[in-house]
């Protein structure tokens, strides 16, 4: 039930946020990247669709329903420019945070990370930010499909298991640190 409520909040909150120039689109891009995590294609697609929809909605309301006699032409230009800049900010934020971000979830006795890399060698670099990779055993690699592998390692008292999924040119990694 909570996940359903969260979905409604994530997809309805941009209708409120978009009215705040530049900051609203920035937070909208962050919301979509949070929801889609490392699936940056969905994050960008939804950001583009919402940017177009919300730009048209705010432009229609502000240009047709709000009348400012003295500065009407300047106001119309400002609304259009802010919507173009806001749409760009939203899409760039969604892309950067989905493609280059690391998403973490802390559970009872484990931590889950989700991130993207360009090649297998980059995985150790990201994991080394959380523990000393030199203390880990050699990776136990299990090939599941052509585009998906599972890797398990033991580091001190931690068991690290991560799944690597090829998604186009990038690799999506879902890692789980468990205290054994």
N, C-alpha and C positions, 0 to 999 in steps of 0.2 A: 504494500500500500504506500509506503514512504517513497519508493522509487517512482511510482506513478505521480505522486505529488511533486517530486523533484523535477520530473519531465515537464509537467505543466508550468512550473516556476521558470525553468530554463527557457522554454519556448514562448512564454507570455511576458516575462520581465523586459525583454528588449523593447516592447511597445511603450513601456514607461521610460526606460533608460535613454532611448533615442532622442528624447526631447532635450537632453542636456548636451549642448554642442561639444563635439570632439571627445569628451569623457564618456558619454553614453555609448557611442560606437566602439570605443576602446573596451569598455566592460562587456559589451555585447560579444565582441570577438573573443574575449577571455571566457565568457560563459560557454560559447560553442566549442572552444578548444577543450574546456574542462569536460563537457559532456561526451565529446567524441574522442578524447584523449589523443592517442598517437595516430588515429585514422584521419590524417590531415586532409585527404580528399573530400570526405564528408564535411569536415569542419569548414573548408573553404567554400564548398558548394552551398551549404546552408547559409553561410555568412553573405555570400553574393546574393542569394535569393532574398534574405531578410533585408539586406541593404537596399536592394531595389524596391521592395515592398514598402519599407519604412520611409525611404526617401520620397517616394511618390505620395504616401499618406501624409507625411509632415508638410511636403510642398503644397499639396492640395489644400490642406486645412489652413496653412499660414498664408498662402497666396490668394485663396478665394474667400475665406471667412474672416480673416483679420485685415482690417483696413486702417492704414496709417497714411493720412492724406499728405503730410508734409514730405516724408521721405519714402514714398511708396516704391519708386523705382530702385532706390538703393536697398531697401528692405527685400525686394524680390531677388535682386542679385545676390545679396548676402545669404538668403535662405538657400538658393541653388548652390552657391559656392560651399557653404557649410555642409550641405548634404553630399556633395561630391567628395569633399575632404573626409567627412565622416565615414562614407562607404569605403574609401580607400583605407582609412585607419582600421576599420572593422575587419576587412579581409586580410590585411597585413598582420594584424594582431592574431587572428585565428591561425594563419599560416605559421608564423614564427613560433607561437607557443605550442602548437600541435606538432610541428616538425622538429623543433629543437628543444622542446621541454621534456622534463622528467616528471612523471606523475607518481606519487607515492601514496600508499594506503597502509596505515598501521592497524594491525589486528591484534588479537590476544597474545599470541606467542610468535608472531611473524610480521614481516614487513614485505609488501608487494610493491614493485617498481614497474613502470611501463615507460619505455622510451624507444626512440628510433636511432639507428646508426646506418652508415653507408657500407660498412664491411664488418666482418667478424672480429677483426683485430681491435676495433673501437670499443667492443663490449667490455674487455678487461679494463680499459681506461675509465669507463663510467663506473664499473663495479669497484674499482680501486678508491673511489671517492668515499665509499662506505665501509671498506675493510681492506686489510693488507692481503693483496692477491698472492704475495710470495709465500704465505702460510697455507695456501690452498693445495689440495691434491690435484692431480692431473684431471682434466675434464673427462667425464664419462659421457660420450656422445651417442645418442640414439636417433637414427633417421626414421622419421614417421612417414613423410611423403617427400616428394621432390622439393617442395617449397617450405618444409617444416621439419625442424629438428628440436630435440630436447637435450639439454645438457645438465648434468648434476656434478656438483663439487662439494667437498667437505673442507671447511676452513675453520680451524680451531674448534669451537663448539657450535659452529653454524653449518647448516646444510643449505647450500644454494642450489636451487633448481630454476632453470630458465628455459623458456620456449622461444625459439627464433623462427619467425615467419617472414618469408619473402613477400613483399607487397610492392610490386613494380620494381623500381631501382633501389628501394631502401629495404632495410630489415627492421621489423617491429619486434621488440624484445619485451617479454613479460617475465620478470625475475621475482623469485620468492626466497626470502631469507628466513629460515626457521631455526630456532634455538633448540638443539638436540641435547 
